[in-house]
Amino acid sequence: MTPSLHATVTGKVQGVYFRAWVCDQAQSLDLTGWVRNLQDGKVEVLVQGAPDALEEFKKRLPQGSPLSRVDAVTVKTVDDEKHYADFQIRG
């Protein structure tokens, strides 16, 4: 199992380059996983990597991209059986 963080972000996070910003943050910390928009206007993120990098990512997530407004972040630690080779922006 790979240590992972699963997050749901609420606010003005769609159509404001938030997913691209999340991708940049993850890649800068050598994290893998994915980010995607949800139909209810939230954004969902799964990241994997070193525990210290995961903690730093968790601190950065509430900041958001310059055009976004993050109202709430729900984060939980999960053990994911799948291992991701890179970080992807999904639908």
N, C-alpha and C positions, 0 to 999 in steps of 0.2 A: 504494500500500500504506500502511496505517495502522500506526504503531508500537503494539504491543500487548504485554501481559503475559498469559501463560497460567499459572495456578497450580492445584495440587492440594493440598488441605489435609487432613491426617490427624489424628485424635484424636476427642474427644467434640465433634463439630461438627454433628450433626444433632439436631433437636428442642430446641435451646438458643438459638434466635433468632440463630444465627450468620449465616445468609443475610441477615437484616434488618440486622444490624450491618455486614456487608460492603457492602450497598447504601448505608447511611448514610455509610460511609467513602468510598466511590466518589463519591457525590453531593457530599460536602463538598469533594472535590478536583476537581470538574468532570470526572470520568471517565465514560465510557460503556462499555457492554458488558453482561455478565450473570453470574449466579451460579446454580448448581444443585446439588442433591444427586445423588450417584452411588449405585448399588445396593450398592456395597461399603462404604458408611458414610462415604466421603470426600465432600468438597465441591470442585467445580470452578469456577474463576473465569476470566473473560476480561475484561480492562479495556483501554481505549484512551484516549489523551489526551496531554497535554504530558509530555515526558520527566521533568521535575522532579516532576510530580504522580505519575507512575508509580513513581518511586523512593520517594516518601513512602508511597504505598500499599503497596509491597513491605515497607517498614519496619513498617507498622502491622499487616499481616496476621497475623504470629505472635502478636500480643497477644490477638486473638479477643474475642468478646463476653464479658460478665461471667460467664455460666453455662457457657461452653465451656471446653475444654481442648485447646489446639493442641499436638500432639506433633511434627508435621513439616510443613514447607511446601516444596513443590518448585515453583520458578518458572523459567520460560524466556521470553526475548524472542522474539516471533514477528512476522512481517509478515502481517497479516490483510487480505485483499482486501475484506472486508465492512466497511462503516462503520455504527456503531450511533448512533442519534439520542439515546438515553437509557440509563439503567442499569435492567435488569430482573431480577427474581427469577423463575427458571424452576423447573419441577418438581424 
